[in-house]
Amino acid sequence: MKINQYSQTPLKAYSDNRVNNAADKTQAQQQSSAPSRDVVNVSSQARLLGTARQAATDSPDTREQKVRELREQVRSGTYKPDIRKTAMNLVRDEVDFLK
């Protein structure tokens, strides 16, 4: 990009906004230092969710061991699922869904 014409006067971006006398300075400070406080309100549900998330993070993962055992059983061919228990759980879930 080529700029053909440019101005010899420097850009006065900040000097136009400068406060010159002490009275104007104090007035500008009073206007800019208005009491502004940030307030955060956390609902009880958010606190409960935070507590639950922290408890889940802090608790040891007991399912990891069970998954490892089941994976080994599947790999070795010794995994025998209880089909009756699986069917009962599916029916129970459907009944709960219909309520």
Chimera marker file (.cmm) of the C-alpha trace (Angstrom):
<marker_set name="trace">
<marker id="1" x="0.000" y="0.000" z="0.000" r="1" g="1" b="0" radius="0.5"/>
<marker id="2" x="1.381" y="3.387" z="-0.951" r="1" g="1" b="0" radius="0.5"/>
<marker id="3" x="0.486" y="6.609" z="0.842" r="1" g="1" b="0" radius="0.5"/>
<marker id="4" x="0.932" y="9.584" z="-1.435" r="1" g="1" b="0" radius="0.5"/>
<marker id="5" x="0.034" y="12.445" z="0.834" r="1" g="1" b="0" radius="0.5"/>
<marker id="6" x="0.789" y="12.735" z="4.520" r="1" g="1" b="0" radius="0.5"/>
<marker id="7" x="0.499" y="15.464" z="7.066" r="1" g="1" b="0" radius="0.5"/>
<marker id="8" x="3.515" y="17.188" z="8.574" r="1" g="1" b="0" radius="0.5"/>
<marker id="9" x="1.687" y="17.831" z="11.874" r="1" g="1" b="0" radius="0.5"/>
<marker id="10" x="1.995" y="15.086" z="14.479" r="1" g="1" b="0" radius="0.5"/>
<marker id="11" x="-1.072" y="13.255" z="15.673" r="1" g="1" b="0" radius="0.5"/>
<marker id="12" x="-2.300" y="14.668" z="18.980" r="1" g="1" b="0" radius="0.5"/>
<marker id="13" x="-4.357" y="11.766" z="20.176" r="1" g="1" b="0" radius="0.5"/>
<marker id="14" x="-3.723" y="12.230" z="23.895" r="1" g="1" b="0" radius="0.5"/>
<marker id="15" x="-2.927" y="15.894" z="24.231" r="1" g="1" b="0" radius="0.5"/>
<marker id="16" x="-6.479" y="16.980" z="23.371" r="1" g="1" b="0" radius="0.5"/>
<marker id="17" x="-7.830" y="15.025" z="26.345" r="1" g="1" b="0" radius="0.5"/>
<marker id="18" x="-5.261" y="16.311" z="28.836" r="1" g="1" b="0" radius="0.5"/>
<marker id="19" x="-6.611" y="18.103" z="31.903" r="1" g="1" b="0" radius="0.5"/>
<marker id="20" x="-4.757" y="21.373" z="32.426" r="1" g="1" b="0" radius="0.5"/>
<marker id="21" x="-5.738" y="22.922" z="35.740" r="1" g="1" b="0" radius="0.5"/>
<marker id="22" x="-6.135" y="21.426" z="39.222" r="1" g="1" b="0" radius="0.5"/>
<marker id="23" x="-9.881" y="22.078" z="39.450" r="1" g="1" b="0" radius="0.5"/>
<marker id="24" x="-10.535" y="20.142" z="36.283" r="1" g="1" b="0" radius="0.5"/>
<marker id="25" x="-8.290" y="17.307" z="37.549" r="1" g="1" b="0" radius="0.5"/>
<marker id="26" x="-10.204" y="16.878" z="40.799" r="1" g="1" b="0" radius="0.5"/>
<marker id="27" x="-13.521" y="17.002" z="38.960" r="1" g="1" b="0" radius="0.5"/>
<marker id="28" x="-12.309" y="14.372" z="36.485" r="1" g="1" b="0" radius="0.5"/>
<marker id="29" x="-11.066" y="12.162" z="39.329" r="1" g="1" b="0" radius="0.5"/>
<marker id="30" x="-14.357" y="12.433" z="41.197" r="1" g="1" b="0" radius="0.5"/>
<marker id="31" x="-16.252" y="11.440" z="38.086" r="1" g="1" b="0" radius="0.5"/>
<marker id="32" x="-13.955" y="8.520" z="37.307" r="1" g="1" b="0" radius="0.5"/>
<marker id="33" x="-13.657" y="7.251" z="40.882" r="1" g="1" b="0" radius="0.5"/>
<marker id="34" x="-17.359" y="6.700" z="41.421" r="1" g="1" b="0" radius="0.5"/>
<marker id="35" x="-17.941" y="3.750" z="43.715" r="1" g="1" b="0" radius="0.5"/>
<marker id="36" x="-17.909" y="0.769" z="41.407" r="1" g="1" b="0" radius="0.5"/>
<marker id="37" x="-17.818" y="-2.617" z="43.075" r="1" g="1" b="0" radius="0.5"/>
<marker id="38" x="-18.258" y="-5.925" z="41.387" r="1" g="1" b="0" radius="0.5"/>
<marker id="39" x="-20.688" y="-8.206" z="43.138" r="1" g="1" b="0" radius="0.5"/>
<marker id="40" x="-21.089" y="-11.903" z="42.473" r="1" g="1" b="0" radius="0.5"/>
<marker id="41" x="-24.161" y="-13.739" z="43.694" r="1" g="1" b="0" radius="0.5"/>
<marker id="42" x="-24.018" y="-17.512" z="43.597" r="1" g="1" b="0" radius="0.5"/>
<marker id="43" x="-27.275" y="-19.409" z="43.861" r="1" g="1" b="0" radius="0.5"/>
<marker id="44" x="-27.698" y="-22.330" z="46.212" r="1" g="1" b="0" radius="0.5"/>
<marker id="45" x="-27.952" y="-24.665" z="43.205" r="1" g="1" b="0" radius="0.5"/>
<marker id="46" x="-24.621" y="-23.416" z="41.881" r="1" g="1" b="0" radius="0.5"/>
<marker id="47" x="-23.016" y="-23.917" z="45.304" r="1" g="1" b="0" radius="0.5"/>
<marker id="48" x="-24.457" y="-27.441" z="45.465" r="1" g="1" b="0" radius="0.5"/>
<marker id="49" x="-23.184" y="-28.188" z="41.974" r="1" g="1" b="0" radius="0.5"/>
<marker id="50" x="-19.734" y="-26.900" z="42.903" r="1" g="1" b="0" radius="0.5"/>
<marker id="51" x="-19.687" y="-29.043" z="46.035" r="1" g="1" b="0" radius="0.5"/>
<marker id="52" x="-20.781" y="-32.121" z="44.075" r="1" g="1" b="0" radius="0.5"/>
<marker id="53" x="-18.171" y="-31.514" z="41.381" r="1" g="1" b="0" radius="0.5"/>
<marker id="54" x="-15.441" y="-31.125" z="44.003" r="1" g="1" b="0" radius="0.5"/>
<marker id="55" x="-16.558" y="-34.319" z="45.771" r="1" g="1" b="0" radius="0.5"/>
<marker id="56" x="-16.484" y="-36.221" z="42.474" r="1" g="1" b="0" radius="0.5"/>
<marker id="57" x="-13.021" y="-34.881" z="41.710" r="1" g="1" b="0" radius="0.5"/>
<marker id="58" x="-11.685" y="-35.776" z="45.157" r="1" g="1" b="0" radius="0.5"/>
<marker id="59" x="-13.194" y="-39.277" z="45.312" r="1" g="1" b="0" radius="0.5"/>
<marker id="60" x="-11.153" y="-42.246" z="44.102" r="1" g="1" b="0" radius="0.5"/>
<marker id="61" x="-12.372" y="-43.837" z="40.901" r="1" g="1" b="0" radius="0.5"/>
<marker id="62" x="-13.600" y="-47.246" z="42.070" r="1" g="1" b="0" radius="0.5"/>
<marker id="63" x="-15.194" y="-48.076" z="38.720" r="1" g="1" b="0" radius="0.5"/>
<marker id="64" x="-11.783" y="-48.055" z="37.050" r="1" g="1" b="0" radius="0.5"/>
<marker id="65" x="-10.810" y="-51.290" z="38.779" r="1" g="1" b="0" radius="0.5"/>
<marker id="66" x="-14.134" y="-52.926" z="37.856" r="1" g="1" b="0" radius="0.5"/>
<marker id="67" x="-13.760" y="-51.880" z="34.214" r="1" g="1" b="0" radius="0.5"/>
<marker id="68" x="-10.234" y="-53.276" z="34.156" r="1" g="1" b="0" radius="0.5"/>
<marker id="69" x="-11.461" y="-56.625" z="35.572" r="1" g="1" b="0" radius="0.5"/>
<marker id="70" x="-14.337" y="-56.842" z="33.084" r="1" g="1" b="0" radius="0.5"/>
<marker id="71" x="-12.032" y="-55.980" z="30.195" r="1" g="1" b="0" radius="0.5"/>
<marker id="72" x="-9.680" y="-58.786" z="31.189" r="1" g="1" b="0" radius="0.5"/>
<marker id="73" x="-12.601" y="-61.217" z="31.451" r="1" g="1" b="0" radius="0.5"/>
<marker id="74" x="-13.824" y="-60.256" z="27.969" r="1" g="1" b="0" radius="0.5"/>
<marker id="75" x="-10.317" y="-60.629" z="26.499" r="1" g="1" b="0" radius="0.5"/>
<marker id="76" x="-9.796" y="-64.007" z="28.090" r="1" g="1" b="0" radius="0.5"/>
<marker id="77" x="-13.283" y="-65.225" z="27.136" r="1" g="1" b="0" radius="0.5"/>
<marker id="78" x="-14.398" y="-65.851" z="30.725" r="1" g="1" b="0" radius="0.5"/>
<marker id="79" x="-16.946" y="-63.031" z="30.920" r="1" g="1" b="0" radius="0.5"/>
<marker id="80" x="-20.428" y="-64.438" z="31.473" r="1" g="1" b="0" radius="0.5"/>
<marker id="81" x="-23.002" y="-61.686" z="31.946" r="1" g="1" b="0" radius="0.5"/>
<marker id="82" x="-26.121" y="-62.391" z="34.020" r="1" g="1" b="0" radius="0.5"/>
<marker id="83" x="-28.784" y="-62.120" z="31.325" r="1" g="1" b="0" radius="0.5"/>
<marker id="84" x="-31.661" y="-62.252" z="33.825" r="1" g="1" b="0" radius="0.5"/>
<marker id="85" x="-30.213" y="-59.337" z="35.821" r="1" g="1" b="0" radius="0.5"/>
<marker id="86" x="-29.660" y="-57.334" z="32.634" r="1" g="1" b="0" radius="0.5"/>
<marker id="87" x="-33.254" y="-57.948" z="31.518" r="1" g="1" b="0" radius="0.5"/>
<marker id="88" x="-34.621" y="-56.961" z="34.931" r="1" g="1" b="0" radius="0.5"/>
<marker id="89" x="-32.628" y="-53.723" z="34.873" r="1" g="1" b="0" radius="0.5"/>
<marker id="90" x="-33.913" y="-52.900" z="31.390" r="1" g="1" b="0" radius="0.5"/>
<marker id="91" x="-37.518" y="-53.510" z="32.451" r="1" g="1" b="0" radius="0.5"/>
<marker id="92" x="-37.013" y="-51.491" z="35.645" r="1" g="1" b="0" radius="0.5"/>
<marker id="93" x="-35.615" y="-48.579" z="33.642" r="1" g="1" b="0" radius="0.5"/>
<marker id="94" x="-38.584" y="-48.674" z="31.250" r="1" g="1" b="0" radius="0.5"/>
<marker id="95" x="-41.086" y="-48.752" z="34.127" r="1" g="1" b="0" radius="0.5"/>
<marker id="96" x="-39.328" y="-45.812" z="35.768" r="1" g="1" b="0" radius="0.5"/>
<marker id="97" x="-39.411" y="-43.974" z="32.464" r="1" g="1" b="0" radius="0.5"/>
<marker id="98" x="-43.190" y="-44.438" z="32.139" r="1" g="1" b="0" radius="0.5"/>
<marker id="99" x="-43.940" y="-43.054" z="35.591" r="1" g="1" b="0" radius="0.5"/>
<link id1="1" id2="2" r="1" g="1" b="0" radius="0.2"/>
<link id1="2" id2="3" r="1" g="1" b="0" radius="0.2"/>
<link id1="3" id2="4" r="1" g="1" b="0" radius="0.2"/>
<link id1="4" id2="5" r="1" g="1" b="0" radius="0.2"/>
<link id1="5" id2="6" r="1" g="1" b="0" radius="0.2"/>
<link id1="6" id2="7" r="1" g="1" b="0" radius="0.2"/>
<link id1="7" id2="8" r="1" g="1" b="0" radius="0.2"/>
<link id1="8" id2="9" r="1" g="1" b="0" radius="0.2"/>
<link id1="9" id2="10" r="1" g="1" b="0" radius="0.2"/>
<link id1="10" id2="11" r="1" g="1" b="0" radius="0.2"/>
<link id1="11" id2="12" r="1" g="1" b="0" radius="0.2"/>
<link id1="12" id2="13" r="1" g="1" b="0" radius="0.2"/>
<link id1="13" id2="14" r="1" g="1" b="0" radius="0.2"/>
<link id1="14" id2="15" r="1" g="1" b="0" radius="0.2"/>
<link id1="15" id2="16" r="1" g="1" b="0" radius="0.2"/>
<link id1="16" id2="17" r="1" g="1" b="0" radius="0.2"/>
<link id1="17" id2="18" r="1" g="1" b="0" radius="0.2"/>
<link id1="18" id2="19" r="1" g="1" b="0" radius="0.2"/>
<link id1="19" id2="20" r="1" g="1" b="0" radius="0.2"/>
<link id1="20" id2="21" r="1" g="1" b="0" radius="0.2"/>
<link id1="21" id2="22" r="1" g="1" b="0" radius="0.2"/>
<link id1="22" id2="23" r="1" g="1" b="0" radius="0.2"/>
<link id1="23" id2="24" r="1" g="1" b="0" radius="0.2"/>
<link id1="24" id2="25" r="1" g="1" b="0" radius="0.2"/>
<link id1="25" id2="26" r="1" g="1" b="0" radius="0.2"/>
<link id1="26" id2="27" r="1" g="1" b="0" radius="0.2"/>
<link id1="27" id2="28" r="1" g="1" b="0" radius="0.2"/>
<link id1="28" id2="29" r="1" g="1" b="0" radius="0.2"/>
<link id1="29" id2="30" r="1" g="1" b="0" radius="0.2"/>
<link id1="30" id2="31" r="1" g="1" b="0" radius="0.2"/>
<link id1="31" id2="32" r="1" g="1" b="0" radius="0.2"/>
<link id1="32" id2="33" r="1" g="1" b="0" radius="0.2"/>
<link id1="33" id2="34" r="1" g="1" b="0" radius="0.2"/>
<link id1="34" id2="35" r="1" g="1" b="0" radius="0.2"/>
<link id1="35" id2="36" r="1" g="1" b="0" radius="0.2"/>
<link id1="36" id2="37" r="1" g="1" b="0" radius="0.2"/>
<link id1="37" id2="38" r="1" g="1" b="0" radius="0.2"/>
<link id1="38" id2="39" r="1" g="1" b="0" radius="0.2"/>
<link id1="39" id2="40" r="1" g="1" b="0" radius="0.2"/>
<link id1="40" id2="41" r="1" g="1" b="0" radius="0.2"/>
<link id1="41" id2="42" r="1" g="1" b="0" radius="0.2"/>
<link id1="42" id2="43" r="1" g="1" b="0" radius="0.2"/>
<link id1="43" id2="44" r="1" g="1" b="0" radius="0.2"/>
<link id1="44" id2="45" r="1" g="1" b="0" radius="0.2"/>
<link id1="45" id2="46" r="1" g="1" b="0" radius="0.2"/>
<link id1="46" id2="47" r="1" g="1" b="0" radius="0.2"/>
<link id1="47" id2="48" r="1" g="1" b="0" radius="0.2"/>
<link id1="48" id2="49" r="1" g="1" b="0" radius="0.2"/>
<link id1="49" id2="50" r="1" g="1" b="0" radius="0.2"/>
<link id1="50" id2="51" r="1" g="1" b="0" radius="0.2"/>
<link id1="51" id2="52" r="1" g="1" b="0" radius="0.2"/>
<link id1="52" id2="53" r="1" g="1" b="0" radius="0.2"/>
<link id1="53" id2="54" r="1" g="1" b="0" radius="0.2"/>
<link id1="54" id2="55" r="1" g="1" b="0" radius="0.2"/>
<link id1="55" id2="56" r="1" g="1" b="0" radius="0.2"/>
<link id1="56" id2="57" r="1" g="1" b="0" radius="0.2"/>
<link id1="57" id2="58" r="1" g="1" b="0" radius="0.2"/>
<link id1="58" id2="59" r="1" g="1" b="0" radius="0.2"/>
<link id1="59" id2="60" r="1" g="1" b="0" radius="0.2"/>
<link id1="60" id2="61" r="1" g="1" b="0" radius="0.2"/>
<link id1="61" id2="62" r="1" g="1" b="0" radius="0.2"/>
<link id1="62" id2="63" r="1" g="1" b="0" radius="0.2"/>
<link id1="63" id2="64" r="1" g="1" b="0" radius="0.2"/>
<link id1="64" id2="65" r="1" g="1" b="0" radius="0.2"/>
<link id1="65" id2="66" r="1" g="1" b="0" radius="0.2"/>
<link id1="66" id2="67" r="1" g="1" b="0" radius="0.2"/>
<link id1="67" id2="68" r="1" g="1" b="0" radius="0.2"/>
<link id1="68" id2="69" r="1" g="1" b="0" radius="0.2"/>
<link id1="69" id2="70" r="1" g="1" b="0" radius="0.2"/>
<link id1="70" id2="71" r="1" g="1" b="0" radius="0.2"/>
<link id1="71" id2="72" r="1" g="1" b="0" radius="0.2"/>
<link id1="72" id2="73" r="1" g="1" b="0" radius="0.2"/>
<link id1="73" id2="74" r="1" g="1" b="0" radius="0.2"/>
<link id1="74" id2="75" r="1" g="1" b="0" radius="0.2"/>
<link id1="75" id2="76" r="1" g="1" b="0" radius="0.2"/>
<link id1="76" id2="77" r="1" g="1" b="0" radius="0.2"/>
<link id1="77" id2="78" r="1" g="1" b="0" radius="0.2"/>
<link id1="78" id2="79" r="1" g="1" b="0" radius="0.2"/>
<link id1="79" id2="80" r="1" g="1" b="0" radius="0.2"/>
<link id1="80" id2="81" r="1" g="1" b="0" radius="0.2"/>
<link id1="81" id2="82" r="1" g="1" b="0" radius="0.2"/>
<link id1="82" id2="83" r="1" g="1" b="0" radius="0.2"/>
<link id1="83" id2="84" r="1" g="1" b="0" radius="0.2"/>
<link id1="84" id2="85" r="1" g="1" b="0" radius="0.2"/>
<link id1="85" id2="86" r="1" g="1" b="0" radius="0.2"/>
<link id1="86" id2="87" r="1" g="1" b="0" radius="0.2"/>
<link id1="87" id2="88" r="1" g="1" b="0" radius="0.2"/>
<link id1="88" id2="89" r="1" g="1" b="0" radius="0.2"/>
<link id1="89" id2="90" r="1" g="1" b="0" radius="0.2"/>
<link id1="90" id2="91" r="1" g="1" b="0" radius="0.2"/>
<link id1="91" id2="92" r="1" g="1" b="0" radius="0.2"/>
<link id1="92" id2="93" r="1" g="1" b="0" radius="0.2"/>
<link id1="93" id2="94" r="1" g="1" b="0" radius="0.2"/>
<link id1="94" id2="95" r="1" g="1" b="0" radius="0.2"/>
<link id1="95" id2="96" r="1" g="1" b="0" radius="0.2"/>
<link id1="96" id2="97" r="1" g="1" b="0" radius="0.2"/>
<link id1="97" id2="98" r="1" g="1" b="0" radius="0.2"/>
<link id1="98" id2="99" r="1" g="1" b="0" radius="0.2"/>
</marker_set>
